[in-house]
Amino acid sequence: MPLAYRLRFLRNSGPKNSVYLESPQDVENYTDIFDQLRDTALDPSESRTRIARISKELVE
């Protein structure tokens, strides 16, 4: 069962407020966005390697 169907609501927090969304369409939209972010993110090892490379470049 897709995550959007298991979630009943989500909280979207910002610096000044939080909004609770309960409609299935809203939950599905945010789930899709999260899935896209997760799919494009580096894995932990790649993240460490990239951070190390960039920090080395900044020091040079």
Summary of the structure (lengths in Angstrom):
residues: 60
radius of gyration: 17.1
end to end distance: 49.7
largest distance: 50.9
contacts: 112
relative contact order: 0.12
helix: 62%
strand: 13%
